[in-house]
């Protein structure tokens, strides 16, 4: 066991159907890997003995069965008899990511009590070997379904679960589940599942369908307010990361209540503000809206740090949309570029067609004038008595009408 392992009631001296180890300090992932190799060797000895016994009974002893048996050689039935290995980690250490990049069927449970700056779920996707579930206690159905799918996977798995701690986050204990649900809706902690063995490419293996409005930057929240006449009404506004953070006591200093008399035309909703490029934000002040106790809408200005955190959550969400193929910024860029090219080509063809039409019209007018001139010439010659004389017919009207130099006075 060692100094870092609690020996009270743990494997092999415990009444539980599956062994478990509690490590007070150190790297639980490395301990789990060592324990896995040891348990698998014991399981291999048992399976080898069973195989030899079956061979003796069936008179089909295979000489290769006398060789060492590795856990990779277990049949599906034998693997089903092996105890599951689940590591409860406090943080996503390098040892955890080594496990997730390996082929070891060790599952890692990482409980997130209120941190959104680290992205162990996204980082685990880079290896493309582990089953990855990012879930929240606010969505228990998605959580339980993902855990069962991950435990059934033959390879490693990461369960990254958001479970806010009331004291640290500054929320009431009875609102933990509701707050965890809002974390998902505000993109503070989006849900996703990655199946490494699913058919297709990466986009088909990463699922975001458990999130509300999975194609939009933000989802919406609806407030019950009083209208101008004092009657009931509703107000729909975007639900951003800042709207979720405003419900936690630890972020209280990032918001400032703005009375109606201090509001100005430069105040801009935060969802619109973060979508603007930097040069267009000059003179604008971002804000969010919350329902007040009197049925009125409260407006709160947002600090630059909270704006930066909201931008960070929006970028992370857009990255997930890109990876899952739900809404590709790259495809949108090239689609816009292609649309611009098509429009330019269309304009060019229209100009060319217009010029060609004008040229044809001019040519038709010239041809028509020439034919009319020739017809008029023939009529005048005939009326003048020239008849079919070829030489006279070649004489132009201009030559005919020109005075004779010898007869001029």
Order of alpha helices (4+ residues) and beta strands (2+ residues): alpha-alpha-beta-alpha-beta-alpha-beta-alpha-beta-alpha-alpha-beta-alpha-beta-beta-beta-alpha-beta-beta-alpha-beta-beta-alpha-alpha-alpha-alpha
